[in-house]
Amino acid sequence: MRWVRGALAGLAFLRPSYSKVLLFAVLAITCFFGSIQTFAFIDDIPGVPKPPLYDEVRCVELWFPWVALSLPIHLAGWALRLWNLAKYLPSLSLGVKVPLISIAYSYALSCWTVSSWGRWLRSLRSRVAALSIGVGSSLVLVPLPLLLTYHASDPCLTLRSCSGFALILLVSTVYIVSIYGLARALAGLVRRARG
């Protein structure tokens, strides 16, 4: 019974707070509309209808940030050969599924990120370092010339570039903070196990 209490105490980071819910909302919206934007890869197949809201989110880059965010669960699903379970997810339209697993993962990830930020990144120096690494990795993923290019003929392209950078910055920073928090948590577990 003691191990059950310990396990439940270890899941305390999943308790909602305003900052966790706010981060989750942004990540969940990215997942939902990112999956809708997968239609861009199958729009030339006859008989495949557009998913709802596809045209409304055309000018915002959500697909690449969603893929970057969900990469760990996509890799785990591939490694464990769980892709057949995707057929049981509800569909938005033919070929586009509701990303329920990505959304659930987003909740756990946002809770862990906010908990790690508050617990292990308390100093201004460590927070600035985490944000700087997030910005640096974002610039690698979304090249600066693409971001700074103003497309006078197509303002939608400018919005896509800026939104893509902002969301990749968020996803990169979430992963930097989460990985740092995981390393600190594991180090604490090892110290406790040793004595």
The 8 nearest C-alpha neighbors of each residue, nearest first, counted from 0:
[[1, 3, 2, 4, 5, 6, 7, 8],
 [0, 2, 4, 3, 5, 6, 7, 8],
 [1, 3, 5, 4, 0, 6, 7, 8],
 [4, 2, 6, 0, 5, 1, 7, 8],
 [5, 3, 7, 1, 2, 6, 8, 0],
 [4, 6, 2, 8, 3, 7, 9, 1],
 [7, 5, 9, 3, 8, 4, 2, 10],
 [6, 8, 10, 4, 9, 5, 3, 11],
 [7, 9, 5, 11, 10, 6, 4, 12],
 [10, 8, 6, 7, 11, 5, 12, 4],
 [11, 9, 7, 12, 8, 13, 6, 14],
 [10, 12, 8, 13, 9, 14, 7, 6],
 [11, 13, 10, 14, 110, 114, 111, 9],
 [14, 12, 11, 110, 10, 15, 107, 111],
 [15, 13, 12, 11, 16, 110, 10, 19],
 [16, 14, 19, 13, 20, 17, 110, 12],
 [15, 17, 19, 18, 20, 14, 110, 21],
 [18, 16, 20, 19, 21, 15, 22, 23],
 [17, 19, 21, 20, 16, 22, 113, 15],
 [20, 18, 16, 110, 22, 21, 17, 109],
 [19, 21, 23, 17, 18, 22, 24, 16],
 [20, 22, 18, 24, 23, 19, 17, 25],
 [23, 21, 19, 25, 24, 20, 109, 18],
 [22, 24, 20, 26, 106, 21, 109, 25],
 [25, 23, 21, 27, 22, 26, 20, 28],
 [24, 26, 28, 22, 23, 27, 29, 21],
 [25, 27, 29, 23, 28, 24, 105, 30],
 [28, 26, 30, 24, 102, 29, 25, 23],
 [29, 27, 31, 25, 30, 26, 32, 24],
 [28, 30, 26, 27, 33, 32, 31, 61],
 [31, 29, 27, 33, 65, 28, 32, 34],
 [30, 32, 28, 34, 33, 29, 27, 98],
 [31, 33, 35, 34, 29, 30, 28, 36],
 [34, 32, 62, 61, 30, 36, 35, 65],
 [33, 35, 32, 36, 37, 31, 30, 62],
 [36, 34, 32, 33, 37, 38, 53, 50],
 [35, 37, 33, 38, 34, 62, 39, 32],
 [38, 36, 39, 34, 35, 40, 62, 33],
 [37, 39, 36, 41, 40, 42, 35, 95],
 [38, 40, 37, 42, 41, 36, 43, 35],
 [41, 39, 38, 37, 42, 43, 36, 44],
 [40, 42, 38, 43, 39, 44, 37, 47],
 [43, 41, 39, 44, 38, 40, 47, 49],
 [42, 44, 41, 45, 40, 47, 39, 46],
 [45, 43, 42, 41, 47, 46, 40, 48],
 [46, 44, 47, 43, 42, 48, 41, 49],
 [45, 47, 48, 44, 93, 43, 42, 49],
 [46, 48, 45, 93, 44, 49, 42, 94],
 [49, 47, 46, 50, 92, 93, 42, 45],
 [48, 50, 51, 53, 47, 92, 38, 42],
 [51, 49, 92, 53, 91, 48, 35, 52],
 [50, 52, 53, 49, 91, 35, 92, 54],
 [53, 51, 55, 54, 50, 56, 35, 32],
 [54, 52, 55, 51, 56, 50, 35, 57],
 [53, 55, 57, 56, 52, 51, 58, 49],
 [54, 56, 52, 53, 57, 58, 51, 59],
 [57, 55, 59, 58, 54, 53, 52, 32],
 [56, 58, 54, 59, 55, 53, 60, 36],
 [59, 57, 155, 159, 56, 158, 60, 156],
 [60, 58, 159, 56, 57, 162, 61, 158],
 [61, 59, 163, 159, 162, 62, 58, 63],
 [60, 62, 33, 64, 29, 63, 65, 59],
 [61, 63, 33, 65, 64, 36, 60, 66],
 [62, 64, 66, 65, 61, 67, 60, 33],
 [65, 63, 67, 167, 66, 61, 62, 166],
 [66, 64, 68, 62, 30, 63, 33, 67],
 [65, 67, 63, 69, 68, 64, 70, 62],
 [68, 66, 64, 70, 65, 69, 63, 170],
 [67, 69, 65, 66, 70, 64, 170, 71],
 [70, 68, 66, 72, 71, 67, 101, 65],
 [69, 71, 73, 67, 72, 68, 66, 74],
 [72, 70, 74, 73, 69, 75, 68, 67],
 [73, 71, 75, 74, 69, 70, 76, 101],
 [72, 74, 70, 76, 71, 75, 69, 77],
 [73, 75, 77, 71, 72, 76, 78, 70],
 [76, 74, 72, 78, 77, 73, 79, 71],
 [77, 75, 81, 73, 79, 74, 78, 80],
 [76, 78, 80, 74, 75, 79, 73, 81],
 [79, 77, 75, 80, 76, 74, 81, 73],
 [78, 80, 76, 77, 81, 75, 82, 74],
 [81, 79, 77, 78, 82, 76, 83, 75],
 [80, 82, 76, 83, 79, 84, 77, 85],
 [83, 81, 84, 85, 80, 76, 77, 86],
 [82, 84, 85, 81, 86, 80, 87, 76],
 [83, 85, 82, 86, 87, 81, 88, 80],
 [86, 84, 87, 83, 88, 82, 81, 96],
 [85, 87, 84, 88, 83, 89, 82, 96],
 [88, 86, 85, 84, 89, 83, 90, 96],
 [87, 89, 85, 86, 96, 97, 90, 99],
 [90, 88, 97, 96, 87, 91, 86, 99],
 [91, 89, 96, 92, 97, 95, 88, 93],
 [92, 90, 95, 96, 50, 97, 89, 93],
 [91, 93, 50, 90, 95, 94, 48, 49],
 [92, 94, 95, 47, 48, 90, 91, 50],
 [93, 95, 92, 96, 90, 47, 38, 41],
 [96, 94, 92, 91, 93, 90, 35, 34],
 [97, 95, 90, 91, 89, 98, 88, 94],
 [96, 98, 89, 99, 90, 91, 88, 31],
 [97, 99, 101, 100, 96, 31, 102, 30],
 [100, 98, 102, 101, 97, 103, 88, 31],
 [99, 101, 103, 102, 98, 104, 72, 105],
 [102, 100, 104, 98, 99, 103, 69, 105],
 [101, 103, 105, 99, 27, 104, 100, 98],
 [104, 102, 100, 106, 105, 101, 99, 107],
 [103, 105, 101, 107, 102, 106, 108, 100],
 [106, 104, 102, 108, 103, 107, 109, 26],
 [105, 107, 109, 103, 23, 104, 108, 110],
 [108, 106, 110, 104, 105, 109, 111, 13],
 [107, 109, 105, 111, 106, 110, 112, 104],
 [108, 110, 112, 106, 23, 111, 107, 19],
 [111, 109, 107, 19, 113, 108, 112, 13],
 [110, 112, 114, 108, 109, 113, 115, 107],
 [113, 111, 177, 109, 115, 114, 110, 176],
 [112, 114, 116, 110, 115, 111, 19, 109],
 [115, 113, 111, 117, 112, 116, 118, 110],
 [114, 116, 180, 118, 112, 117, 113, 119],
 [117, 115, 120, 113, 114, 118, 119, 112],
 [118, 116, 114, 115, 121, 120, 119, 113],
 [117, 119, 115, 116, 114, 120, 121, 180],
 [120, 118, 115, 121, 116, 117, 180, 183],
 [121, 119, 116, 125, 126, 122, 117, 118],
 [120, 122, 119, 117, 118, 123, 116, 125],
 [123, 121, 124, 125, 120, 126, 119, 127],
 [122, 124, 126, 125, 127, 121, 120, 128],
 [123, 125, 127, 122, 126, 128, 120, 121],
 [126, 124, 128, 122, 127, 120, 123, 129],
 [127, 125, 123, 129, 128, 124, 120, 130],
 [126, 128, 130, 124, 129, 125, 131, 123],
 [129, 127, 125, 131, 126, 130, 124, 132],
 [130, 128, 126, 132, 131, 127, 125, 133],
 [129, 131, 133, 127, 132, 128, 172, 134],
 [132, 130, 128, 134, 133, 129, 127, 135],
 [131, 133, 135, 129, 134, 130, 136, 128],
 [132, 134, 172, 130, 171, 136, 131, 135],
 [135, 133, 137, 131, 132, 136, 168, 130],
 [136, 134, 132, 138, 137, 133, 131, 139],
 [135, 137, 139, 133, 138, 134, 132, 140],
 [138, 136, 134, 140, 168, 139, 135, 167],
 [137, 139, 141, 135, 142, 136, 140, 143],
 [138, 140, 136, 137, 141, 142, 135, 143],
 [139, 141, 137, 138, 142, 136, 167, 164],
 [142, 140, 138, 139, 137, 164, 143, 146],
 [143, 141, 138, 145, 144, 139, 140, 146],
 [142, 144, 146, 145, 138, 147, 141, 139],
 [145, 143, 147, 146, 142, 148, 141, 138],
 [146, 144, 148, 143, 142, 147, 160, 141],
 [145, 147, 143, 160, 144, 148, 161, 142],
 [148, 146, 144, 145, 143, 149, 160, 157],
 [149, 147, 145, 146, 144, 150, 157, 160],
 [148, 150, 157, 151, 147, 154, 146, 156],
 [149, 151, 153, 152, 157, 154, 148, 156],
 [152, 150, 153, 149, 154, 157, 156, 148],
 [151, 153, 150, 154, 149, 156, 155, 157],
 [152, 154, 150, 155, 151, 156, 157, 149],
 [155, 153, 157, 156, 150, 151, 158, 152],
 [154, 156, 58, 158, 153, 157, 159, 59],
 [157, 155, 159, 154, 158, 153, 160, 150],
 [158, 156, 154, 160, 159, 155, 150, 149],
 [157, 159, 155, 161, 156, 160, 162, 58],
 [160, 158, 59, 60, 156, 162, 58, 157],
 [161, 159, 157, 163, 146, 158, 162, 156],
 [160, 162, 164, 158, 163, 159, 146, 165],
 [161, 163, 165, 159, 164, 160, 60, 59],
 [164, 162, 60, 160, 166, 161, 165, 159],
 [163, 165, 167, 161, 162, 166, 168, 141],
 [166, 164, 168, 162, 163, 167, 161, 169],
 [165, 167, 169, 168, 163, 164, 64, 162],
 [166, 168, 170, 164, 169, 64, 165, 137],
 [169, 167, 165, 137, 171, 166, 170, 133],
 [168, 170, 166, 172, 167, 171, 173, 165],
 [169, 171, 167, 173, 172, 168, 68, 166],
 [172, 170, 133, 168, 174, 173, 169, 167],
 [171, 173, 133, 175, 169, 174, 170, 130],
 [174, 172, 170, 176, 171, 175, 177, 112],
 [173, 175, 177, 171, 172, 176, 178, 170],
 [176, 174, 172, 178, 177, 173, 179, 171],
 [175, 177, 179, 173, 174, 178, 112, 180],
 [178, 176, 112, 174, 180, 179, 175, 173],
 [177, 179, 181, 180, 175, 176, 174, 182],
 [178, 180, 182, 176, 177, 181, 175, 183],
 [181, 179, 115, 177, 183, 178, 182, 184],
 [180, 182, 178, 184, 183, 179, 177, 185],
 [181, 183, 179, 185, 180, 184, 186, 178],
 [182, 184, 186, 180, 181, 185, 187, 179],
 [185, 183, 181, 187, 186, 182, 180, 188],
 [186, 184, 188, 182, 187, 183, 181, 189],
 [185, 187, 183, 189, 188, 184, 182, 190],
 [188, 186, 190, 184, 185, 189, 191, 183],
 [187, 189, 185, 191, 186, 190, 192, 184],
 [188, 190, 192, 186, 187, 191, 193, 185],
 [191, 189, 187, 193, 188, 192, 186, 194],
 [192, 190, 188, 194, 193, 189, 187, 186],
 [193, 191, 189, 194, 190, 188, 187, 186],
 [194, 192, 190, 191, 189, 188, 187, 186],
 [193, 191, 192, 190, 189, 188, 187, 186]]
